[in-house]
Amino acid sequence: GEGAPAEEMDIGNYPHGCRDDCDCAGADRCGDGGECLRFTVPEPGSSEEGVRGGQCDKYGPRFGALGELAEVLVVNMNSTAKDALRWAKAEAQLAKYGIKATRFPGVKGAEMQSSDIQKLLNEGVVSPQHDSIVNDGLRSVLGCALVHLNIYEHVITSSNRLTLVLEDDFLLPPHFPRLLSHSFSALPSPSRFDLVYLGAGSNNRAPLQWVNPRLFRPAQTVGTHAYVVSRRGAERLYHSLRPLVQSIDSQIHETLLTSLDIFAFPTPDPPPSSNAAPPPYHESPFAPLRYSAELAEPHFFPGGSYYHGIVSVDASLPTTIPKSFGPGPQGAPAVFFLAPLGGDTSREADVPFQIVSHNFHARGHPERFISVEINGQHVSRCELPVCGGVLKDMPDGDHLIRATLVIGGDPDDEAFDQNGAFDRSGQTPLKNTAWREVGEPAEVRITVCATGACGVYE
């Protein structure tokens, strides 16, 4: 259509191989034969030397849109040798263009304790209806969401005008600074947008609305590996996403795409010879954006997934969020109340409760259960990962309800019964020393006002 030539870019059109390091994706460098040599970091203890990162001197760290970014944050766990390798690769990609990044600590959900989870529930950061809070023992979906909430809080307090956020499995395209500037020129001013995705899955959903040839409002945004957030956007996202009810990318595209000013950049059309799926822009009123094969090809997920943006995910790195949750321990043992929550007030003397346990697989111990106490008195036990009941006839006043993971030995052993220490009805406290607690307990403080005359319960 008319105007197409003006949208074409003359960079990266090199059918006979790379000319310099700028022509290669990621931290790759251009070899003597015109091939891009993949940047690698040797594994700890390995005899391999690795392949050094490339250097692109055409663009300085303040080139074009890069000069508008107050800060570049890269999410990285930094707790294992593999995390260190991911950080090294991320740093090398950005250093190729003279960009300095700040490592932003990830949240390792698997290490969260009972008190950590209960605090998030009590304070309304996480909803009891969160769609993976029961089944995700690794708590990776929750950890991912929490780190992005932490980022929004950081942006708010630092007063950053614009912040680029990357997760450590990102893959930058060739000529990234110029491509970013070309896309950025289509954006409204920072005071008029909240978030723009530099990369996100689309699941073949066409844009909600085209703004101009290089910008649209997306209908779906899968992933949080590359985006720019404004300070206004950080404030809006921080308050709108609490409580968390699902993965953060799902919660954004299911609840906020029409209420916040969220945009995405289109992916350049793939070359005719590509086996990648075409982007879902068939209804665009604008001519396709034609870059080069080398610029277009890296920006598609493996397997031809539909995709938005100019920054993709490095398929060679394992995802930090599992696609399914198998049986068995996946993280630290934890127990927490979905109901009641800390600070709740009940107008009834009978108080329903619901408890969830994670990674509580006491192998070699045929007895495992959750002990429930009220004000230090054992009142109930449950033996399922998710269980509940009713705390009956609770007097008015303040109460401390506690859930503890308990394991023991062989229940048929006479030592468990001869002292009368363990009552199978669950109505007496546990006294036998052969039983032991696992991990941290969960505690919630509630108030009962069934008669309207509330005081402190003694």
N, C-alpha and C positions, 0 to 999 in steps of 0.2 A: 504494500500500500504506500501511499504518499508519506513522505517523511522517514521511511525506513533507512535510507543511507545515513541520515543525520544521527540515528541511534546506533549505528554500527561503530565498533571500536577497532582501531588499527593495531592493537597490541596482541602479541602472542600468536600471530598468524604465521606459524613456522612449520610448514609441512616436511621439512628436511631435518628435523631435530632441533634441540635447544641451541640457542646462541650464547646464552650466559645463564647464571644462576637464577635470574629473575624469571626465566621461562619454566621453571620447575615448581611443582606444588610442594607444600609443606616446607621442611627444612632441606629438601633435596638440593643437590648441586649439579651443574652441567659438566659431564665428563668430556674427555678429549674427543670422543667419537660422536658427540652431539646427543648422547643419551643422558637422561636424568638419573643420577645415582642416589638411591634411597638412603636418607640419613638414618644411621643406626647408632645406638648406644650399646656397648658390650654389656652382657649380663655380668653381675658380680662374680668374680672368680673365673670368668671366661678368658681364654687365650686370644680371642678375637679382638682386633683393634677398633672395629666399628668404622663407620664412614662419616667424615666430618660434615658439619652443616654448611649450607651454602651462604653466600653473602650477596645481597642485591643493593648496589650503591646508587641506583637510579632514584631511590626515594629515601628521604630522611625521615626520622621519627615524627616530624611535624608536618609531613606532606599531606596536603589536601584535608580530607575529613579526619585524619589522625590528629591534626592540630586542634580539633574541636573536642577531643576526648580528654576529660580531666584525669581519668585513671583507667587502667586495664587490669582486670582481676581474673585470675585463673584458679578455678576450684580444683584442689588437689588434696588428697588425704594425708600424704607425707608421713605415713606410719609404717610402711614396708619398703623393701628394696624395689619392688615393682612400682610403687607409687613414686619413688625417687626417679626411676627411669621415665615414667610418664611426664614428670615435671621437667626433666632434662630435654625431652622431645618438644614439649610445649615452649620452653624457653628458647630453644634453637630456632623454632619456626618464627617467633616474634623477633629474635635478635637478628635474623636474616634481613629485616627491614629497619633495624635500629630501634625497635620498640621494647621498652622495659616494662615488665609486668610484675604485679604483686601477687604472691601466692595467697589464696584465701582458703583457710582450713575447711575441709569437708566435715560432715557430721557422720560418724560411723554408727549407724543405727544398731548394729549387732552388739555393740558394747554398752548400749543404754541399759540402765538398771531400772528396777521397779519404780523407785522414787522419781527417776527422770521422766518416765512415761506418765506416771500418775500426776506429776506436776503440770505437764503439758495438757492433760485432760482437765484438771482442776481449774487451770487458768484460761481455758477456752482456746488455746492455740490449736488443739486437735479435737475434732468432734468424736464422740463415742460411736458415731455412725460411719467413721472413716472406713472406706471399702477394703483396706488391707490390714487394719489394725488387729484383726483377729487371726488372719492366716499367714501374715508375713513375719515369720520368726526372725528373719534376718533384718527386718525393719529398714530395708534399703530405700523403699519408696518414701518412707517417713523421713529418713536422713537426708535424702535429696531435697525434699520440700523445705526442711528446716534450714538447710544451708542457703537456699535462695531467699528465705525470709530474713536470715541474718545479713545477706548482702543488701537487701532493701533497707534494712535498719542502718547499715553502714553508710549507704549512699545518703540517707536522710541526715544523719549526724555529721557527715563530712561536707555536706552542702555541694557535692559534685554536680556540675551542670549536666554532663553526660558521662556515663560509665559504660565501657565495653566489658561484658561478662562472657567468659569462655570456660567450658569444662575441659579437663585436660586431655580429652580424646578428640579435640577439634582438628580439622585439616584445612589449612589456608590454601587458597587458589594461587596460581602464578599471578604475579603483578598485583598482589592483594591491595596495596595502598591505592593504586589507581582505580582498580575495580570498585573499592569501597567508596572512593570519592565520586565516581560516576553514579553509583547508586544513591549516595547520600544527598546529592544535589537535588533529588526528587522529593526529599522530606520537607515537611513544614518546619517551622522554628521549634526549638526544644520546648518552648512554653506551650506548644500546641500538639505534642504527642507524648505518650506515656512510655511506650516500648516499641521497638522495631526489631523483628527477627532477621538476623543475618543468615539463619539456617533453621529449617524446621520441616518435619514430615507433614504431608497434606492428606495422605490416604485417598488420593484422587478426588478431593473435594475442590471444586473451583472457587475462586475468590468470591467473597461477599460483594465487594465493590472495588472497581478499578478507580484509582485516584489519578494516575497518569501512566505513561508507558513503563515506568520503572518502579511503581509503587501501588500496592493494593491493600485492602482490608481482608485478612484471611478468614476462611470459614473453619479451619482446623489447624492446630499447631502442635505437632508431636515433637517433644524434645525441648531441652533448655540448654543446649550446648553452645549457642552463640546468639547473643542479642545485645542491643544497646538500650539502656534504660535512662530516662531523664529523672531529675530529682522529684518532679511532680509525679511521675509515674511510680517511683519507688514508694512514695507516701500512699498513693492510691492502692497499689498492689499489696503493700504490707497490711493495710486495714481491710481490704476486700477479701483477702485469702484466708483470714482467720474467722472461724475455725477451719482448719484443713479437713476436707472430707474425702479426698482421693489424691492421686498423684498430682503434682502441682501443674504439669502441662495440661492434663485433662481438665483440672479445675479452671484454669485460665480459659481454655477454648470452649468450655461448656457454660461458663457463667459470665465471662468478662469481655469477650470479643466485641460485643455490641455496646457495652456500657463504658468502656475505656477506649482511649485513642491508641489502638494497637495496629501496627502495620507490618508488612513483610515485603521483601524484595523478590521479584520473580527470578527463576533460574533461567539462564540462557538456553535457547533451544539446542538440543544435541545435534551433532552433525548427522547427515543421512546414513553414514556408515556405522553409526553407533548402535549397540544393542540395548542401550538404556531406554527406559520408557520416556515418552515425551511428557513435559510438564502439563498440568491440567488447565491450560490457559486458552482453550479453543474458542471461548466466548469473548476473548479480549477484543475491545474495539480498536486496539492499537496493533501496529505491525510487530512481528516477532523481533526480539532483541537478538542480533546475530553477533556473537563474539567469535571465538575460534574453537576448533575441536578440543584443543588442550585446555582452554578455559572452561568449556562446558562439561567435558567428560568427568572431572573429579567430583562434581557436585550432585551426584546421584547415589543414593544408597545402593548397596549390592542387591542384585535380584530385581532391579527395575522398579523400586518403590518410587511413588510420586513424591516430589520434594520441592520445597521452596528455598530460595536463597543462594548465597555465594560462598558460604562457609559450610563444609560438610563434616561428617564424622569419619575419623580414621578407622576403616574397617579392620585394620590389623590389630587393633587394641580391643581387649575384652570389655564389654559393658560392665558398669558397676552396679547395674540394677538387673537382677535375674528376671527372665521372662516367665518362669513358673516356680512354684515353691514345692519342693519335695518333702517327704517325711524326714524326721530325725532332727537332731539339734542343728541349728544354723547360727545361733548367737547366744548371748548370755541368757541364763534362765531369768524369767521375769514374771511377775503377777501384778495385775492392776484391776481396779474397779471401773467398769463402764457406768455403773449406777450403784449407789448414789455417788456424787462427786463432792470433793471438799468444799465446804461452805454452803451446801444445800440445806434447806429447811423443809422438813416434812410436817404437813398438817394432819397426818394420820399416825396412829401408834404402830401400825403394821407397815414396815418400810421394806419395799422390794429391793433386792440387790442382784447384780450381775457381775461376774468375775471372769477374766480371761487369763490364761497362763501361756507363756511362750517357752519353747525349748526345755520343757520339763519332762525329760525322758530318763527316768532313773533306772538305767540298765543294771541288772543284777539285784534290783530291789523290787520284789513283787508288790510292795505297798508304796504307793505315792498318792498324795492327796493335798488339797488346799485346806488349811485350817483357818476358820473364821472366828475372830474374837471381838467382843464388845467390851471396852473398858477393862481389858485384861482377862476377861472371862471367856473361855472357849464355848462357843454356842453352836457351831456347825462345821461340817466338812463336806467337800465335794471332790470327786475323783475324775472329772472330765476337763478337757482344755477350756471349755466354755460352760459355765454353770451358773445357776442362780437360785434364788429362793426368796423367802420373806422373813425378815427379822420381826418377830411378833411381839406385841404388847410392850413396846419400848416406852418408858416413862418420859415425860417432858424433861428437856434439858439438853446439854451438850454431850455428845458421845464421840468416842474414838473407835472407829471400826478398823480392824486390821486383818489382812489376809497374808498367810505365810505358806510357802512351799515346804512340804515335809516329806521325807523319805525314811524308810526303815528297813529292817531285815526280814526274815522269814516270819510271817504272822502265825505260823503253826508252832513256832518255838515256844516251849513252856515258859521261858523267861519273860515272855511278853504278857502272860496272863496270871502267873502265880502271885504277883504282887498287886493285882487289880489295877495296874497302872494305865491300861489302855481300854477304854470303854468303846466298843464298836458302834454304839448308838451315837457317838460323837458328842455326848452331852457333858463330858467332864474334860478338864484340861489335860494336856499330854504331860506326863511326868516321867515316863520311862526313858532312861538315858540312851537307849538304843535308837531312839528316834532323833532325827536331827533336821534342822532347818537348812534350806538351800537358797542361796542368794539373799537379796534384800526383801523385806516384807513391803507390802503396800498399805498405806494408811490414809484414811479420809476422816475428817472431822465434820460432823453434821449436827444440826439442832432439830429436836422434835418438839413441836408445839401442838399436840393433839387437843389439849384442853384450853389452850390459849393462855395458860399461866406458866410461862417459860422461865426457868432458872437454870443455874449450873447444876448438872447431874453429879452427884457424889457417889 
